[in-house]
Amino acid sequence: LQGKIVDILCERNPSYKRFVVQEKGGATLYMQLLKALYGCIKSALLWHELFSGTLIEVGFELNPYDNCVANKKIEGKQCTIAWW
């Protein structure tokens, strides 16, 4: 993180100050995230793995041609879920 947000976070939690370094004329705060950050490519992958994994756990099968489509037979009828 860079800019004003570094100052705000350090005000809220002074223990963050030990992770602040001066780079390119400004403060930079390096942090390791415990959860996915919205908008990152890795976040989309983690969400897809969680969502499709949950569907598989409840009996759905992923379509081999499009892994954003899952199917399951429920009471003799096909249930299809598609997402993008």
SULHU-V350911 format. One record per run of one state. SS is the DSSP state (H for helix, E for strand, L for the rest). FROM is the first residue (numbers start at 1). LEN is the number of residues. Records with the same first field share a line. If there is no record, write none. Layout:
SS = FROM-LEN + FROM-LEN
//
This chain:
L = 1-1 + 3-1 + 13-1 + 24-2 + 30-11 + 58-3 + 63-6 + 75-2 + 83-2
E = 2-1 + 20-4 + 26-4 + 61-2 + 69-6 + 77-6
H = 4-9 + 14-6 + 41-17
//
